[in-house]
């Protein structure tokens, strides 16, 4: 087997033994968030991150801001202040002003133009990771230090390519912070994950250059999860690749997910994950409509969070949605 791909982190910036997967303090749910224009896409992501236990535990401890020397924009300091405000506020809703003010530093977003929750999540985690590197310019997702963001959200994929001429096996590794799944024809999350790890045939334009045959050959490629993340974020791809129309089909997802069947090593103990947040997109087109979410608070209760409103609900309601983003924790 020929192995290629990412380098191990050069420097561990945050030790994994300091990560607490369970809430350190139990309390009622926090405040809702005002929609300041067309900012529901941003509100749902902020709420899901606020109720990600290992991240919230870290942000509430103020470990970042106490030692931060960043001049100007720092996504970690913004999130730290935001999470404290949401969880400790006596108000029923707050305005996420700091996030709106610095939107242009997070990505190509504007408060009065509808945005995509998945894109905003990726940009936010990237901005938080960069803030942990405190302005390091040679930003590279795989070789940079293992920050708190990578320790929580990052897993590793293995892409195993087998040459169909000489059967040489080549392994490529890459880091991921989320998994984007094709859902066309998939009735459930497990079906979509099975599709994700099913071997694909490479020929024609996607030919693979075999290092042993020294030429482009037909090959078989299989992607599996090689190292599981502490928090698994899944995007159910609802934009049709050809037409960009929204795929509105129901995709069932469980409260508890075993990741073991989708790993490079399928033998061994089950790798159990528990659902703690769901982002839902309502509307017929991808670029319009509305985002709201369901999150599990530290008291173990589920809540529907729709901009300013926060209402308790049961797990059956949570599991019956047209989900767009799913958040699972080990």
N, C-alpha and C positions, 0 to 999 in steps of 0.2 A: 504494500500500500504506500502510495506516494502522498505525503501530507503537505498542504500549502494553506496560506491564509493569514489570519490575524496573529499579531504578536501578543504575548502575555502583557498585562499592564506593567509599566516601568516602575510604578510607585503606587503603593496602596495608600490613598489619601484618607480613607475612612475604613477602619478595621471592621470586619463582618461581625465579630462577637459583640459589637456595641449596637447591633440592630435588634430592636425589640418588635417582634411580629404582632404581639397582642397589645391592646390599649393599656397604657400605664395608669390612666385615670378614666373612670367611667362617668359620663355625664349625659344630660339630655342633648338633643340635637341642637346645632347652632342656628344662626340666622339665615334667612333667605337672601338672595342678591337681586338688587334692582337691575332691570334691563335698561341700559343707558344708550338707547338707539336701536341697533340690531345686534345686541351682544349676548343673546341666549347661548350661542355656540361656545362662548368664553365662560359664561356662568356655569354650564354643566361640567366643564373640565376642571374649573376651580373647585367645585363642590366634590367631584370624585377624588381629586388629589387631597382635599381637606380630610376626607374620610378614608384615606389609605393609611392604616395604622402605623406601619414603620416610619413613613414619611412624617406624619403628624407628630409622632413621639419625638422625632428628631427636631422638627421645627419648633415645637413647644418648649424644648429644652434650651432654646436660644444659643445652641452651640456654634451656629454659623456667625450670627451678627456680632457676638462678643469678640471674635477674632478677625472680622472682615475689614480689609483696608481698601476695598474697591471704591474708586472715585466715581460718582454718578450712578448709572444704572447697574443694579445687582438683582437678578431674578430671585436669588435665594433670600435676600433681605426682604424683598417685596412679598414673597410667599410666606415667610415667617410672620411678618406683620399681619398679612391677610388671614392666615389660619388662626392666629390668636384673636383677631377681631371677630371672626365668624363664631368661634367656639366659646369665647368669653363674653360676647355682647349680650346685653339685656334687651336690645332692640329686636324686633321680629325680622327686620331686613336691613342690610347695609349696602352701601355703594362701593363697588370695587374700583375706586378712583385711581389708585396707584397703578393698577394693571392697565387700565384704559389710557392713562397718561403716557405710559411707556410702551404702548402697543407696537410702535414702529421698530423698537429694539428687539421685540420678541419674534416678529415675522412681518410678512406683508399683509397687515390687517388694518382696517379702519373701523372706528366704532359705529359709523352710520351705514356700513356695507356688510350684508350678511356674510359670515365666514363658515368654515367647515370645522366641526369639533375635533375630528381626527387630526387635521393639519395643525390646529391650535395646540392639541396635546403634545404632538411631536416637537413643535417649536418651543413650547414651554419647558419640556424636559431637557431639550438641548440647551436652552438658555440657563437652566438651573445647573446643568452639568458644567457649562463653561464658567459659571459664577464660582463653582467649587474649585475650579482650576485657577481661580482669581486672575482672569484675563490672559491666560496662556494663549499665545497666538497660533502655535503649531497644533491646532485642534485636529485630532484624529480619533475617531470613536473607539478604535481597538487598542492603540498603543498608549493612550493617555492613562494617567493614574486612575485607579478604581475609586471613583467618588461615591458618595452616599447614593446618588441617582443610579449609577451603574450597579452598586451593590443590591439595590432594591429591584430595579426593573430589568436589568440586563441578563439575557441568556445567550447561549451560543448554538448556532445552527451548523449542522454538518451537511455538506453537499457531496455525495459519493457518486462519482462518475465511473462507469465501467465501459471500457472500449469493447465494442461488439466484434472487433477483428481478433484481438489478442487476449481479451479478458483482463487487461491490466486495470487495476482499481486505483483511482486517484481521489483523495479526500481534500476538500476545501472547507475552511472554517470561517464563519463570520458572526460578528456580534449582532444582537437585535434587542430593541427596547419594546417592540410590539410585534404581533403577528397579524398580517393582513390576509384574510381568507376569501377565496372565491366562493360565492354562495349559490350561483346559478345551478339549479337542480339539486341542491342540498337541503334536506328537510330539517336537519339538526346540526348543532355545533360539532358533534362527534363525526357526522358524515362529512362535513366540510374539512375537519382535521384529517380524516382518512384520505380525502382527496389531496390534501396538502402533502402527505407523506407517500402518496402513490408514485412509483417510478414513472418518469416521463421519457419519451423517446427523442433523442436529438439527432436530426439529420437535416439535409437541405441547408438552409441559411444558418441553422444553429449547430453546425458541425463542430465537433470537438477535436482539437489537435492532440493526438496521443503522443506522449513523450517517448514511448517505446517504438510505435510504428513510424514516428517522425513525419506524420502527415494527418490531414483532417479525415476523421472517420465518423461513422455513425456510432452513437453511444447511448447508454441508458443512464439517467440521472435520478437520484433519489435524495430528497431533502428530509432530514430528521432533526429533532431537537436533541442536541448533544449534551448541553448543560442547561438545566432548568432554571428559570428566574425565580426569585422569591415572590414577585408579583407578576402575574401573567396578564398582559393587556392584549385583547383580541379586537380587531376591527372586522366586522362583517361587511365586506365590500358591496355596498348597495348601488354603486354606479355601474351601469352596464358598460363594458369595455368598448363596445362598438358604437352604441347610440348615445352613451352618457345619460340615458334615462334611468330613473330610480327603479331598482328591483325591490318590490314591496312584499315579496313572499315572506311567510312566517318561517323563522328558523328557530326551532326549539333549542333551549340551552338549559343545562341542569344547575341546581344549587351547588352540587359537589361534582367536581370533574377529576377524573384520573388521567394524568398526562402520560403515564407509563407506556401505553400502546403507540405513542407517537415519538418515543425517544429512540436514539441510536441503539441503546441497550434496552430491549423490551422485557428482559428477564429481571426478576427482582421484585421488591416491595412496590405496592401501588404508590404513585406520587399524587397525593390528594390535595386538591385546591378547593377553596370555598369562595363562592361568589360574594362580593361586597359592594359592587356598584354597577349600574347599567345606564348607558346613555341611549335615549330614544329620539329618533327623528320622525316628526309627523309632517305630512305633506306629500304631494305627488311628485315633486321635482327635487333633485339633490340640492340645487342652489337657492331654493326658497323653502318656506315652511318654518317649522319651529323645533327647537331642541329642548328637552327636559330630561331629568334623570331620577334614578332611584338609588339611594345610598343606605348602607347599614351603619347606624351610629354606634358609638362606643357602648351604649346601653343594650346592644343586641337587637334593637328594633329597626325595622325598615321604614324609610320615609320617602315620599314622592316630593322632589324639589323642582318646582316650576317657577323659575325666577324668584319673585318675592314670597311665594307660598311654600310652606313646609308642612305636609300632612302625613300622619302615620298611615301605614298600609301593611297588608300581609304579604308573605312570600309568594302566594299564588298570583297576586296582582303583578308582582315583580317579574315572575317567570312567564307571564302571558303577553309580553310586549314585542313590538317590532324593533328589536334591539339593533343598535349601530355599533356601540362600543361595550365590551364586557370586561370587567376587572375581577380577577381571581387572585386570592392570596394563599400561600402555602399554609 
